[in-house]
Amino acid sequence: MDVLQSLILGMVEGVTEFLPISSTGHLIVASQWLGLEQTEANKAYEVIIQLAAILAVVANYRERFSIKHAALWLKVALSFVPVAIVGLLFQDHIKAIFSVPVVATMFIVGGVVFLITERVIKNKSPLVVELDDITFKQSFWIGIAQVFALIPGTSRAGSTIVGALFVGLSRKASAEFSFLLALPVMVAASGLELVSNYEVFSGDHLIVLLVGFVTAFVSAYLVMKLFMAFLQRFTFVSFGWYRIVFGVGLLIFAF
């Protein structure tokens, strides 16, 4: 991987990580387009640049990192438990089902789920508008919804947002909770890859990683702000249709 390829992948990661459109699927397409093989070093790079996206969450929501919001972080921790348990128990099975057709299919399924979700909640008033008002019970069910994100192509952001919408959170609160819930998930995944593959990021590899890291951070930071502004006026319907079109295109590309 060279610097230009790192720049492109960093931007793809930053733009797609917090949108409900699966960063994994987009990184697959981008890597194929760039002619990159799925070597251990490249796979590790794709996970580790998620650390930049984590910093974007911290930068955007730094006021949440205080004792005043301790209860909110306990709820985030509770939501993390289901995916942590299932992920550890079935990590080999999850890796075994990873393929472009599976990713593409889950893109389409996720798109349909978003369209159905928007129809279901269309005339309902949210039970939770402000993020700190979320209950432990709602947090737990959002955590259960996040388990579906272990299926490649489902989208961690997508599954948590759908789960949040169904338990009564507003679109804004759903997106914000998804951002915060990304922290423990991505720290765990990125930390594991960093420990397992630290030797590949030295010398020239370190420069490549740094370029991707900075690009991912800047793009993720900006996209999060734009996404929240978007949700002030629009629904998730456009993301549903985008997922369906992208999934169909990915299937055509695969076959």
Contacts in CASP RR format, 6 or more apart in sequence:
PFRMAT RR
TARGET T0000
AUTHOR 0000-0000-0000
METHOD contacts of the structure
MODEL  1
MDVLQSLILGMVEGVTEFLPISSTGHLIVASQWLGLEQTEANKAYEVIIQ
LAAILAVVANYRERFSIKHAALWLKVALSFVPVAIVGLLFQDHIKAIFSV
PVVATMFIVGGVVFLITERVIKNKSPLVVELDDITFKQSFWIGIAQVFAL
IPGTSRAGSTIVGALFVGLSRKASAEFSFLLALPVMVAASGLELVSNYEV
FSGDHLIVLLVGFVTAFVSAYLVMKLFMAFLQRFTFVSFGWYRIVFGVGL
LIFAF
1 9 0 8 1.000
1 36 0 8 1.000
1 41 0 8 1.000
1 42 0 8 1.000
1 45 0 8 1.000
1 208 0 8 1.000
2 208 0 8 1.000
3 207 0 8 1.000
3 208 0 8 1.000
3 211 0 8 1.000
5 34 0 8 1.000
5 36 0 8 1.000
5 208 0 8 1.000
6 45 0 8 1.000
6 208 0 8 1.000
6 209 0 8 1.000
6 211 0 8 1.000
6 212 0 8 1.000
6 215 0 8 1.000
7 211 0 8 1.000
7 212 0 8 1.000
7 215 0 8 1.000
8 30 0 8 1.000
8 34 0 8 1.000
9 27 0 8 1.000
9 30 0 8 1.000
9 31 0 8 1.000
9 34 0 8 1.000
9 45 0 8 1.000
9 46 0 8 1.000
9 49 0 8 1.000
9 212 0 8 1.000
10 49 0 8 1.000
10 52 0 8 1.000
10 212 0 8 1.000
10 213 0 8 1.000
10 215 0 8 1.000
10 216 0 8 1.000
10 219 0 8 1.000
11 215 0 8 1.000
11 216 0 8 1.000
11 219 0 8 1.000
12 23 0 8 1.000
12 26 0 8 1.000
12 27 0 8 1.000
12 30 0 8 1.000
13 23 0 8 1.000
13 27 0 8 1.000
13 46 0 8 1.000
13 49 0 8 1.000
13 50 0 8 1.000
13 52 0 8 1.000
13 53 0 8 1.000
13 212 0 8 1.000
13 216 0 8 1.000
13 219 0 8 1.000
13 220 0 8 1.000
14 23 0 8 1.000
14 52 0 8 1.000
14 53 0 8 1.000
14 56 0 8 1.000
14 215 0 8 1.000
14 216 0 8 1.000
14 217 0 8 1.000
14 219 0 8 1.000
14 220 0 8 1.000
14 223 0 8 1.000
15 26 0 8 1.000
15 219 0 8 1.000
15 220 0 8 1.000
15 223 0 8 1.000
16 22 0 8 1.000
16 23 0 8 1.000
16 26 0 8 1.000
16 27 0 8 1.000
17 23 0 8 1.000
17 50 0 8 1.000
17 53 0 8 1.000
17 157 0 8 1.000
17 182 0 8 1.000
17 216 0 8 1.000
17 220 0 8 1.000
18 53 0 8 1.000
18 56 0 8 1.000
18 57 0 8 1.000
18 157 0 8 1.000
18 175 0 8 1.000
18 178 0 8 1.000
18 179 0 8 1.000
18 182 0 8 1.000
18 220 0 8 1.000
18 223 0 8 1.000
18 224 0 8 1.000
18 227 0 8 1.000
19 157 0 8 1.000
19 223 0 8 1.000
19 227 0 8 1.000
19 239 0 8 1.000
20 114 0 8 1.000
20 155 0 8 1.000
20 157 0 8 1.000
20 158 0 8 1.000
20 161 0 8 1.000
20 162 0 8 1.000
20 236 0 8 1.000
20 239 0 8 1.000
20 240 0 8 1.000
20 243 0 8 1.000
21 107 0 8 1.000
21 155 0 8 1.000
21 157 0 8 1.000
21 158 0 8 1.000
21 239 0 8 1.000
21 242 0 8 1.000
21 243 0 8 1.000
21 246 0 8 1.000
22 103 0 8 1.000
22 106 0 8 1.000
22 107 0 8 1.000
22 153 0 8 1.000
22 154 0 8 1.000
22 155 0 8 1.000
22 158 0 8 1.000
22 243 0 8 1.000
23 155 0 8 1.000
24 103 0 8 1.000
24 152 0 8 1.000
24 153 0 8 1.000
24 155 0 8 1.000
25 103 0 8 1.000
25 107 0 8 1.000
25 152 0 8 1.000
25 153 0 8 1.000
25 250 0 8 1.000
27 46 0 8 1.000
28 100 0 8 1.000
28 103 0 8 1.000
28 250 0 8 1.000
29 250 0 8 1.000
29 253 0 8 1.000
31 38 0 8 1.000
31 42 0 8 1.000
31 46 0 8 1.000
32 253 0 8 1.000
36 42 0 8 1.000
40 197 0 8 1.000
40 200 0 8 1.000
41 197 0 8 1.000
41 200 0 8 1.000
41 205 0 8 1.000
43 193 0 8 1.000
44 193 0 8 1.000
44 194 0 8 1.000
44 196 0 8 1.000
44 197 0 8 1.000
44 200 0 8 1.000
44 201 0 8 1.000
45 201 0 8 1.000
45 208 0 8 1.000
45 209 0 8 1.000
47 189 0 8 1.000
47 190 0 8 1.000
47 193 0 8 1.000
48 190 0 8 1.000
48 191 0 8 1.000
48 193 0 8 1.000
48 194 0 8 1.000
48 197 0 8 1.000
48 201 0 8 1.000
48 209 0 8 1.000
48 213 0 8 1.000
49 209 0 8 1.000
49 212 0 8 1.000
49 213 0 8 1.000
49 216 0 8 1.000
50 186 0 8 1.000
50 189 0 8 1.000
50 190 0 8 1.000
50 216 0 8 1.000
51 186 0 8 1.000
51 187 0 8 1.000
51 190 0 8 1.000
51 191 0 8 1.000
51 194 0 8 1.000
51 213 0 8 1.000
52 212 0 8 1.000
52 213 0 8 1.000
52 214 0 8 1.000
52 215 0 8 1.000
52 216 0 8 1.000
52 217 0 8 1.000
52 220 0 8 1.000
53 182 0 8 1.000
53 186 0 8 1.000
53 216 0 8 1.000
53 217 0 8 1.000
53 220 0 8 1.000
54 182 0 8 1.000
54 183 0 8 1.000
54 186 0 8 1.000
54 187 0 8 1.000
54 190 0 8 1.000
55 217 0 8 1.000
56 216 0 8 1.000
56 217 0 8 1.000
56 220 0 8 1.000
56 221 0 8 1.000
56 224 0 8 1.000
57 179 0 8 1.000
57 180 0 8 1.000
57 182 0 8 1.000
57 183 0 8 1.000
57 220 0 8 1.000
57 224 0 8 1.000
58 65 0 8 1.000
58 183 0 8 1.000
59 217 0 8 1.000
59 221 0 8 1.000
60 179 0 8 1.000
60 221 0 8 1.000
60 224 0 8 1.000
60 225 0 8 1.000
61 176 0 8 1.000
61 179 0 8 1.000
61 180 0 8 1.000
64 72 0 8 1.000
64 73 0 8 1.000
64 180 0 8 1.000
69 132 0 8 1.000
71 132 0 8 1.000
72 131 0 8 1.000
72 132 0 8 1.000
72 134 0 8 1.000
72 180 0 8 1.000
73 180 0 8 1.000
74 136 0 8 1.000
75 134 0 8 1.000
75 135 0 8 1.000
75 136 0 8 1.000
75 139 0 8 1.000
76 139 0 8 1.000
76 177 0 8 1.000
76 180 0 8 1.000
76 181 0 8 1.000
76 183 0 8 1.000
76 184 0 8 1.000
77 184 0 8 1.000
78 136 0 8 1.000
78 139 0 8 1.000
78 140 0 8 1.000
78 143 0 8 1.000
79 139 0 8 1.000
79 140 0 8 1.000
79 142 0 8 1.000
79 143 0 8 1.000
79 146 0 8 1.000
79 160 0 8 1.000
79 177 0 8 1.000
79 181 0 8 1.000
80 143 0 8 1.000
80 181 0 8 1.000
80 184 0 8 1.000
80 185 0 8 1.000
81 143 0 8 1.000
82 140 0 8 1.000
82 143 0 8 1.000
82 144 0 8 1.000
82 146 0 8 1.000
82 147 0 8 1.000
83 143 0 8 1.000
83 146 0 8 1.000
83 147 0 8 1.000
83 149 0 8 1.000
83 150 0 8 1.000
83 185 0 8 1.000
84 184 0 8 1.000
84 188 0 8 1.000
86 147 0 8 1.000
86 150 0 8 1.000
87 94 0 8 1.000
87 150 0 8 1.000
90 150 0 8 1.000
94 150 0 8 1.000
94 151 0 8 1.000
94 152 0 8 1.000
97 151 0 8 1.000
97 152 0 8 1.000
98 152 0 8 1.000
99 152 0 8 1.000
100 250 0 8 1.000
100 253 0 8 1.000
100 254 0 8 1.000
101 251 0 8 1.000
101 254 0 8 1.000
101 255 0 8 1.000
102 151 0 8 1.000
102 152 0 8 1.000
102 153 0 8 1.000
103 152 0 8 1.000
103 153 0 8 1.000
103 250 0 8 1.000
104 247 0 8 1.000
104 248 0 8 1.000
104 249 0 8 1.000
104 250 0 8 1.000
104 251 0 8 1.000
104 254 0 8 1.000
105 247 0 8 1.000
105 251 0 8 1.000
106 151 0 8 1.000
106 152 0 8 1.000
106 153 0 8 1.000
106 154 0 8 1.000
107 153 0 8 1.000
107 243 0 8 1.000
107 244 0 8 1.000
107 246 0 8 1.000
107 247 0 8 1.000
107 250 0 8 1.000
108 243 0 8 1.000
108 244 0 8 1.000
108 247 0 8 1.000
108 248 0 8 1.000
108 251 0 8 1.000
109 154 0 8 1.000
110 154 0 8 1.000
110 155 0 8 1.000
110 158 0 8 1.000
110 240 0 8 1.000
110 243 0 8 1.000
111 239 0 8 1.000
111 240 0 8 1.000
111 241 0 8 1.000
111 242 0 8 1.000
111 243 0 8 1.000
111 244 0 8 1.000
112 240 0 8 1.000
112 244 0 8 1.000
113 162 0 8 1.000
114 158 0 8 1.000
114 162 0 8 1.000
114 236 0 8 1.000
114 237 0 8 1.000
114 239 0 8 1.000
114 240 0 8 1.000
114 243 0 8 1.000
115 237 0 8 1.000
115 240 0 8 1.000
115 241 0 8 1.000
117 162 0 8 1.000
117 165 0 8 1.000
117 166 0 8 1.000
117 236 0 8 1.000
118 235 0 8 1.000
118 236 0 8 1.000
118 237 0 8 1.000
120 166 0 8 1.000
121 165 0 8 1.000
121 166 0 8 1.000
121 168 0 8 1.000
124 168 0 8 1.000
126 168 0 8 1.000
126 169 0 8 1.000
126 170 0 8 1.000
126 171 0 8 1.000
126 173 0 8 1.000
127 167 0 8 1.000
127 168 0 8 1.000
127 169 0 8 1.000
128 134 0 8 1.000
128 135 0 8 1.000
128 138 0 8 1.000
128 168 0 8 1.000
128 169 0 8 1.000
128 170 0 8 1.000
128 173 0 8 1.000
129 170 0 8 1.000
129 172 0 8 1.000
129 173 0 8 1.000
130 173 0 8 1.000
131 173 0 8 1.000
131 176 0 8 1.000
131 177 0 8 1.000
131 180 0 8 1.000
134 169 0 8 1.000
134 173 0 8 1.000
134 177 0 8 1.000
137 167 0 8 1.000
138 164 0 8 1.000
138 167 0 8 1.000
138 168 0 8 1.000
138 169 0 8 1.000
139 177 0 8 1.000
141 163 0 8 1.000
141 166 0 8 1.000
141 167 0 8 1.000
142 160 0 8 1.000
142 163 0 8 1.000
142 164 0 8 1.000
142 167 0 8 1.000
142 177 0 8 1.000
142 181 0 8 1.000
143 160 0 8 1.000
143 181 0 8 1.000
145 159 0 8 1.000
145 160 0 8 1.000
145 162 0 8 1.000
145 163 0 8 1.000
145 164 0 8 1.000
145 166 0 8 1.000
146 156 0 8 1.000
146 159 0 8 1.000
146 160 0 8 1.000
146 181 0 8 1.000
146 185 0 8 1.000
147 159 0 8 1.000
148 154 0 8 1.000
148 159 0 8 1.000
149 155 0 8 1.000
149 156 0 8 1.000
149 158 0 8 1.000
149 159 0 8 1.000
149 160 0 8 1.000
155 243 0 8 1.000
156 178 0 8 1.000
156 182 0 8 1.000
156 185 0 8 1.000
157 175 0 8 1.000
157 178 0 8 1.000
157 182 0 8 1.000
158 178 0 8 1.000
160 174 0 8 1.000
160 177 0 8 1.000
160 178 0 8 1.000
160 181 0 8 1.000
161 174 0 8 1.000
161 175 0 8 1.000
161 178 0 8 1.000
161 236 0 8 1.000
163 174 0 8 1.000
164 173 0 8 1.000
164 174 0 8 1.000
164 177 0 8 1.000
164 178 0 8 1.000
165 171 0 8 1.000
165 174 0 8 1.000
165 236 0 8 1.000
169 177 0 8 1.000
171 231 0 8 1.000
171 235 0 8 1.000
171 236 0 8 1.000
172 228 0 8 1.000
172 231 0 8 1.000
172 232 0 8 1.000
175 227 0 8 1.000
175 228 0 8 1.000
175 231 0 8 1.000
176 228 0 8 1.000
179 224 0 8 1.000
201 209 0 8 1.000
END
